[in-house]
Amino acid sequence: MRRFASFREFYPFYLGEHAHPVSRRLHFIGSCGVLVLLAIALWQRNAWWALAALVCGYAFAWVGHFFFEKNRPATFRHPIYSFIGDWVMFKDILTGRIRF
């Protein structure tokens, strides 16, 4: 397992694990679903929606990895950096830094 000294060092690796455009789109859609479901959880004051957000985010991401990237999600090896990477990539897609 490769070790990273910082997120800055990890992020290029993370992007390399998300090179397929369909995978990136699935991650982005899953992240949008997470935000919507978390908003519903807060609005409804119901933790089940937060659980649905977790399932939504991982389901879309893992479909991207297993069926399009043909790799193992970085979540299994680098859970914290991977979580941060998901949201940085989401922001980078929103701002146009990374192609959707």
C-alpha positions, -999 to 999 in steps of 0.1 A, spaced: 0 0 0 14 34 -10 17 60 17 11 97 12 26 124 34 -2 149 27 -34 153 8 -16 175 -17 5 144 -25 -25 121 -25 -48 142 -48 -30 135 -81 -31 98 -73 -68 102 -65 -75 119 -99 -56 91 -117 -80 66 -100 -109 86 -115 -97 90 -151 -128 76 -168 -153 104 -175 -183 81 -166 -167 74 -132 -162 111 -125 -198 118 -135 -211 90 -113 -191 104 -84 -205 139 -91 -241 126 -93 -236 106 -61 -222 137 -43 -252 157 -54 -275 130 -41 -256 131 -8 -262 169 -4 -299 165 -12 -304 136 12 -285 154 40 -307 185 35 -338 162 37 -323 146 69 -319 180 85 -353 193 73 -371 161 84 -349 156 115 -347 120 105 -313 102 106 -325 75 82 -320 101 54 -284 106 65 -279 68 62 -295 70 27 -270 98 18 -241 75 28 -255 47 7 -261 70 -22 -226 84 -22 -208 51 -20 -232 33 -44 -226 58 -73 -189 59 -66 -184 22 -64 -203 15 -96 -179 39 -113 -149 21 -99 -160 -15 -104 -176 -11 -138 -157 18 -155 -124 23 -138 -119 -14 -131 -101 -5 -99 -106 -7 -62 -119 25 -45 -92 44 -27 -117 45 3 -105 10 12 -68 21 16 -70 58 23 -105 66 38 -98 101 51 -79 114 20 -105 97 -2 -134 114 15 -116 148 11 -107 139 -25 -144 133 -33 -154 168 -23 -123 185 -38 -130 167 -71 -167 177 -68 -156 214 -63 -131 211 -92 -159 198 -115 -182 226 -104 -156 252 -111 -146 237 -144 -111 227 -133 -119 191 -141 -141 181 -171 -175 167 -164 
